[in-house]
Amino acid sequence: MDSTERVWSSRLRWRLRGAALAPLLAVLVVVDGLLLARLPISGEGPDLVGGLLLAAFLNLLAVAALAPLGGVVLRTARPDLPGFVARDRVGIVLVLLLTAGLFTAGLLHRGELRRNAAAQTEALARGRAWIGAQQDAPAEFRRHVDLADVVAIVDGSLYRVCVPRVSDPDRAFCAVVDVVATYPAGIRFGGAESNAHFAAGTR
């Protein structure tokens, strides 16, 4: 009886030590979903529901596909560990690494978005100045240079700045602006098609 109780007690302790993954997983799915929605790793990111769904998929992939393999590897180094405990420990490490990775990637992407926004603002300023200074540009465009808009051709470096014709917004006087190059060498005439039409045809 004492031997049975000792075995049962030992197994219970292992079960309790190996039961941390499930509650941690539930918490981190929510945390990861919020990270993906508020600190996206690409583009504008998903909404909260989309973030939670993506977070659930990534965490379940880590736990269901990678943790069992990691558990096998861990047991080669720690054969005293029961299989479910090894899987649990590896799973905990994997989901924590996933959260850390999403947070780091989100911070890096936020920095990229800020740099792109600054480059776009600079491109707009350069484009307006260049168009306003072009003596061969029709006077109506030079007069309305403050109406210029901008679209990215290559985020962070190449942009298209256009001043629309007031009487016909589909027509414009445009400049292609390379913000990496020096002003005005990095600017050339960009055509007469409005940015709205240009973006619709190229994206």
Buried (B, 14 or more C-beta within 10 A) or exposed (E): EEEEEEEEEEEEEBEEBBEBBEEBBEEBBEBBBBBBBEBBBEEEBBEEEEBBBBBBEBBEEBBEEBBBEBBEEBBEEEEEBBEBBBBBBBBBBBBEEBBEBBBEBBEEBBEEBEEBEEBBEBBBBBBBBBBBEBEEBEEEBBEBBEBBBBBBBEBBBBBBBBBBBEEEEEBBBBBBBBBEEEBBEBBEBBEEBBBBBBBEEEE
